[in-house]
Amino acid sequence: MQRNTWLRPEKGNSLTIRLLIWVALNLGYRVTALLRWPATLYYAAVYSSVRRASWQYLSHLHRAGALRRPHWGMVLRHIHAYSTNTLDRIYLLSGRFPRENLHITGQDILHEALHQNRGCIIMGAHIGSFDALRQCGLNASVPFRMLMYRRFIGATSRFIEALAPGFNADIIELGQPDSMLATLKALRNGEFIGILADRAHDGGRSIPIRFLGEEAPIPAGPFHLARLTGAPVVLVSAIRQKNGTYHIACTGLADTLLPETEPAPAREALLSPMQAYVRWMEELCQRHPYAWFNFFDFWEKGL
């Protein structure tokens, strides 16, 4: 079975996304929002792997007691939530999303982390909106860099990201020879480093952690980075609310990480913070079941 099945070309085509962007920027949100259900039905009909991944995730939530037994209407609702997320990306990156619709709690945790003068690792997941989360960093008084794996970026992301001047300048691309050096330099300079820590770009560096009742491979790299540098870690989520606003919440994780000087085996030292991170993901999924945007074989059990 092939591991890390998210490592494949992104779905979508340039003509469709260019049309969507034009409609969004010229006709407004209300008109563009009408296209979400046609897009949802198209993805559900054409991409069977998306349907199966959604069913797998919803079934795990059901077995964990957080959701009723799944049916295909719930799968469509899940894909529709992703369509909404994609539409919101256009407005967030083009600067047209109202700032007053981004509500942040736990900012004091970020301030305390920065006062340690070791930079700060903002750790998220593919739950909710990465771009709303990114606004949390961009609105700060210190530089914000994102660690991202870009090899399989497709037309959808390329055209939407082009709406944000300097988007690529804020990225440290994973998998490059100087990725680690650039990351360490940014942290030494007291900057924010953001990473979505639920996907690994290198298949051999994950640790199985129980997530929603079954073990799933969780990347160890972000936690190695925190232990190596001693940088404080803040968990940040950005969840869309029913009224279209985003709630950005910050939670500290740093106190569970042992510094590199501690005489504990690397795997043992990482297990506690990784388990805490997974519990945080579980709580988010249980409260916001349709905000999970990992449409691939997350548990690597076959779809």
C-alpha atoms as one frame of an Amber mdcrd trajectory, in Angstrom:
protein
   0.000   0.000   0.000   1.385   3.441  -0.897   2.000   5.650   2.115   1.352
   9.341   2.452  -1.345   9.348  -0.189  -1.717  13.128   0.040   1.565  13.354
  -1.905  -0.029  13.541  -5.329  -1.022  16.311  -7.758  -3.672  18.668  -6.396
  -7.129  18.304  -7.916  -8.746  21.070  -9.985  -8.023  22.841 -13.278  -6.907
  26.322 -14.235  -9.984  27.306 -16.280 -12.434  26.522 -13.482 -10.485  28.294
 -10.757  -9.816  31.366 -12.911 -13.536  31.625 -13.606 -14.325  31.216  -9.905
 -11.847  33.941  -8.948 -13.282  36.318 -11.556 -16.837  35.745 -10.342 -15.787
  36.135  -6.702 -13.914  39.403  -7.219 -16.388  40.962  -9.646 -19.818  39.682
  -8.629 -19.332  39.328  -4.894 -19.624  36.658  -2.244 -23.367  36.063  -2.390
 -23.329  35.284  -6.093 -20.194  33.149  -5.884 -21.569  31.218  -2.895 -24.273
  29.842  -5.200 -21.545  27.883  -7.018 -20.543  25.899  -3.929 -23.149  23.166
  -4.325 -22.453  22.599  -8.055 -18.740  22.373  -7.174 -19.528  19.983  -4.326
 -21.598  17.694  -6.524 -18.906  17.748  -9.218 -16.152  16.734  -6.797 -18.314
  14.063  -5.212 -19.212  12.607  -8.621 -15.764  12.757 -10.231 -13.351  12.019
  -7.384 -14.239   8.735  -5.713 -11.155   8.955  -3.470 -12.563  12.161  -1.946
 -15.884  10.443  -1.196 -14.164   7.432   0.349 -11.800   9.541   2.462 -14.707
  11.573   3.805 -16.647   8.383   4.616 -13.600   6.922   6.375 -13.175  10.020
   8.541 -16.887  10.338   9.382 -16.966   6.638  10.279 -14.077   7.139  12.707
 -15.945  10.027  14.303 -19.035   7.821  14.614 -17.103   4.984  16.248 -15.557
   7.518  18.644 -19.082   8.463  19.720 -18.847  12.014  18.333 -21.214  11.680
  15.377 -24.253   9.682  14.333 -23.872   6.921  11.769 -22.650   8.523   8.526
 -24.691   8.689   5.344 -23.938  10.137   1.916 -25.667  13.409   2.725 -23.042
  13.959   5.425 -20.290  13.275   2.898 -21.753  15.975   0.642 -21.952  18.373
   3.578 -18.291  17.642   4.346 -17.197  18.370   0.757 -19.413  21.470   0.733
 -17.539  22.772   3.781 -14.312  22.414   1.800 -15.880  24.304  -1.123 -16.710
  27.110   1.306 -13.142  27.070   2.603 -11.811  27.422  -0.950 -14.119  30.368
  -1.617 -13.049  32.064   1.608  -9.401  31.637   0.535 -10.041  33.956  -2.405
 -11.297  36.727  -0.151  -8.689  36.178   2.558  -5.722  36.246   0.184  -7.049
  39.123  -1.916  -7.473  41.231   1.217 -11.250  41.457   0.811 -12.229  39.432
   3.851 -13.381  41.830   6.593 -10.822  41.963   9.392 -13.638  42.387  11.917
 -14.809  38.879  10.993 -11.595  37.351  12.376 -11.865  36.888  16.137  -8.775
  35.770  18.067  -8.646  34.337  21.571  -5.500  33.422  23.484  -3.301  36.176
  22.058  -1.658  36.504  25.452  -0.192  33.025  24.902   1.489  34.257  21.707
   2.861  37.332  23.465   4.259  35.249  26.315   5.905  32.880  23.832   7.583
  35.716  21.954   8.897  37.233  25.167  11.083  34.138  25.567  13.174  35.445
  22.638  13.445  32.030  20.974  10.939  32.608  18.211   7.641  30.752  18.254
   6.312  27.697  16.416   2.653  28.113  15.475   1.395  24.572  14.997  -1.891
  23.895  13.229  -3.597  21.124  11.263  -5.704  20.761   8.140  -8.761  21.569
  10.224 -10.466  24.846   9.400  -8.775  27.611   7.424  -5.019  27.818   7.038
  -5.353  31.281   5.502  -7.380  32.666   8.403  -4.717  31.167  10.674  -2.076
  32.877   8.547  -3.758  36.233   9.151  -3.072  35.713  12.843   0.645  35.765
  12.049   0.545  38.530   9.463  -1.192  40.874  11.868   1.579  40.399  14.429
   4.470  42.781  14.997   7.091  40.154  14.052   7.707  38.321  10.731   5.633
  35.200  10.075   6.983  32.349   7.927   5.179  29.158   6.899   6.831  25.769
   6.427   5.121  24.172   3.429   5.687  21.285   1.037   5.075  22.662  -2.466
   6.002  19.895  -4.865   2.428  18.935  -5.785   0.810  22.362  -5.717  -1.834
  22.606  -8.440  -3.654  25.269 -10.439  -6.202  25.969  -7.706  -3.596  26.955
  -5.120  -1.341  28.750  -7.627  -4.049  31.087  -8.896  -5.549  31.793  -5.464
  -2.151  32.403  -3.861  -1.284  34.823  -6.666  -3.923  37.126  -5.174  -1.636
  37.751  -2.174   1.474  39.783  -3.049   4.503  38.279  -1.371   2.779  35.002
  -0.488   5.719  32.891  -1.647   8.222  35.196   0.048   6.732  34.196   3.406
   7.203  30.467   2.741  10.073  28.182   3.691   9.698  25.245   1.339  10.123
  21.822   2.918  12.253  19.272   1.132  14.889  21.797   0.025  18.591  21.633
   1.016  18.380  24.868   3.012  14.961  24.317   4.618  16.278  23.567   8.090
  18.889  26.335   8.026  16.275  28.911   6.987  13.938  27.692   9.732  16.596
  27.829  12.444  17.651  31.307  11.326  14.056  32.571  11.470  13.580  31.219
  14.990  16.893  32.700  16.140  15.662  36.040  14.796  12.563  35.746  16.994
  10.106  35.105  14.150   6.899  33.094  13.974   7.221  29.755  12.174   3.913
  28.210  11.130   3.443  24.553  10.221   0.453  22.269   9.687   1.766  19.277
  11.593  -0.696  16.539  10.613   0.960  15.578   7.293   4.492  14.337   6.678
   6.257  14.886   3.355   8.803  12.164   4.157   7.201   8.778   4.827   9.761
   7.423   7.262   9.533  10.122   9.930   6.140   9.496  11.493   5.081   7.908
  14.764   1.775   6.013  15.050  -0.531   7.789  17.503  -4.105   6.769  18.321
  -6.475   9.258  16.666 -10.266   8.820  16.750  -9.930   5.233  17.915  -7.223
   4.002  15.540  -3.503   4.581  15.101  -2.524   7.069  12.418   0.974   8.170
  11.308   1.725  11.578  12.831   4.798  13.501  11.630   7.570  13.685  14.211
   9.498  16.452  12.419   7.684  19.486  13.868   8.180  18.143  17.389  11.847
  17.372  16.723  12.205  20.990  15.600  10.648  22.317  18.795  12.831  20.085
  20.970  15.987  20.964  19.040  15.467  24.726  19.205  13.654  25.059  22.521
  11.166  27.348  20.761   7.769  27.563  22.456   4.896  25.880  20.601   1.420
  27.367  20.306  -1.447  25.336  18.829  -3.637  27.538  16.646  -6.935  26.721
  14.948  -9.122  28.898  12.719 -12.675  27.543  12.506 -15.455  29.035  10.405
 -18.589  29.843  12.378 -22.180  29.597  11.150 -22.336  33.362  10.607 -19.304
  33.310   8.277 -16.785  34.669  10.777 -13.663  32.818  11.916 -12.712  32.017
  15.478  -8.928  31.793  15.823  -7.937  30.089  19.078  -4.427  29.784  20.591
  -3.398  27.093  23.071   0.067  26.516  24.512   1.908  23.212  24.064   5.497
  24.159  24.922   5.482  22.965  28.515   5.138  19.323  27.429   8.321  19.359
  25.338  11.632  18.284  26.854  14.692  20.283  25.753  17.322  18.511  23.657
  19.635  18.364  26.668  17.293  16.049  28.598  18.613  12.438  28.706  15.427
  10.887  27.292  15.257   8.807  24.091  14.036  10.918  21.204  10.874   8.871
  20.573   9.926   8.830  24.272  10.499  12.568  24.599   8.235  13.269  21.631
   5.342  10.966  22.505   3.773  13.158  25.178   3.561  16.372  23.094   2.502
  14.421  20.017  -0.305  12.770  21.964  -1.339  16.174  23.313  -1.388  17.507
  19.742  -3.563  14.591  18.588  -5.985  15.104  21.490  -6.256  18.740  20.426
  -7.120  17.594  16.876  -9.695  15.142  18.209 -11.409  17.835  20.249 -11.571
  20.116  17.209 -13.016  17.356  15.039 -15.606  16.442  17.649 -16.752  20.064
  17.990 -16.477  20.870  14.265 -16.818  17.561  12.382 -16.980  19.080   8.897
 -13.875  21.272   9.263 -11.494  18.338   8.620  -9.830  18.791   5.201  -7.600
  15.730   4.873  -9.278  14.019   1.934  -6.916  11.066   1.678  -6.222   7.785
   3.484  -5.156   9.426   6.741  -4.993   6.187   8.733  -3.242   4.332   5.873
  -5.641   1.401   6.145  -6.867   1.510   2.566  -9.919   3.296   1.158
